[in-house]
Amino acid sequence: MSAISKKVIMSSQIQKVAIVTGASQGLGAAIVDGYRKLGYAVVATSRTIAPSNDANILTVQGDIADPATAERVIAAGVERFGRVDTLVNNAGLFVAKPFTDYTQDDYAAVTGVNLTGFFRITQLAIEQMLTLGGGHIVNITTSLVDNADSRVPSALASLTKGGLQSATKSLAIEYATRGIRANAVSPGTIKTPMHAVETHETLAGLHPVGRMGEASDIADAVIYLENAPFVTGEILHVDGGMSAGH
């Protein structure tokens, strides 16, 4: 067998690796499932995530607001799977209150998860991606960033998730010539354990299509971006028409 043939066989056996934060339930669990169906190994992290029976899913418990968690997640992923190809910054905290009712604890909690939780793990993931010659960052934001709604006071979400959307475009341009793409998915309100069933009818009414989204809608959007090599710097709204108007 020629050296070229051996190289082709070896390259075909390389398994890509995705890291997903906030992965224990809801959107995160659906995104993990989407990447496994795509054939990726996954490093899944959250505060309470349980071990997986799937040998291609490595779970790491930790608070993503603590930079030490980011260090452990990346190190564990590289040790187990040898590489990092994609990072999905899904972990997020949403607190809906009138602006003057937010407390210092609210501010610390939301900025801790939504901003600090993005910052260090993304730095470390990009360092790994640069050694591979490419990679992909996907940030999960919220449609409320672009489409404020008087029925849902959300200044802290706009402050933090809006920052992620801006950072998405900045990273896309900074690393465009080095093979790393950065995109965001901007959801409407999705059926997850975050929302009590008795609120679903009201929340459905926030969307022009008259229903809430499913976790699979967001996972499908993330996987679309994964498979779209000419797309970078995109803010993909998956929000039942909220971004189009009311």
Beta strands, then each sheet from edge to edge (+ up, - down):
strand 1: 17-21
strand 2: 41-46
strand 3: 57-61
strand 4: 86-89
strand 5: 135-140
strand 6: 180-187
strand 7: 235-238
sheet 1: 3+ 2+ 1+ 4+ 5+ 6+ 7+
end
